[in-house]
């Protein structure tokens, strides 16, 4: 049975399935790995639209905000090849992600199954996990291709994932850096955790809404230290 959306769980003793976003969640936003991807996306938008940098960047962020991913916006409005996009924007230097044995151990020790639900692709996820030292931590990576390119925060992305894995949302939890990606998990009865950057973090390539926090009911817990949170679960 799904928990009523208005009543978040008081603790996490009931959780048997642990679902993690990837970017800016399993590694800290402060390492600016996604900033590399962000620049490559801007250049991609420039190539597709023939816009100058500033206009392309504005459009990119509008698509990201309104369609869930810039890719979804480009596919909808410009009919681009998603595989070409993903291969292009993930051709980055992964060295800013460093080994995190404390996080790897904390995830490994969680009771139950662990999954990644990401708007990126599996190759990108595997590259990040290799850097973290967590190649074999997760049961599965459910990526943007598995979503048929309909990303979080759209309900379809979550429903497809839960159905494929046979997950009861009332016994599951979702970790994500974007609070809007926690709305549907909350509505269907999952526990939710927003993983946030430090209060003083800022970056020219990051819009304010990407760092937004909320007191809304869909965010049950907030942490800036994922490993610490998992070691000291409510």
Secondary structure as UniProt FT lines:
FT   TURN            5..6
FT   TURN            13..14
FT   STRAND          17..20
FT   TURN            23..26
FT   HELIX           29..31
FT   HELIX           33..49
FT   HELIX           53..67
FT   HELIX           70..78
FT   HELIX           82..89
FT   HELIX           94..96
FT   HELIX           101..108
FT   STRAND          113..117
FT   HELIX           122..132
FT   TURN            135..136
FT   STRAND          140..142
FT   TURN            144..149
FT   TURN            152..153
FT   HELIX           155..165
FT   HELIX           169..171
FT   STRAND          172..176
FT   HELIX           179..182
FT   HELIX           183..187
FT   TURN            188..189
FT   STRAND          191..195
FT   TURN            199..200
FT   TURN            204..205
FT   HELIX           208..211
FT   TURN            217..218
FT   STRAND          221..223
FT   HELIX           226..231
//
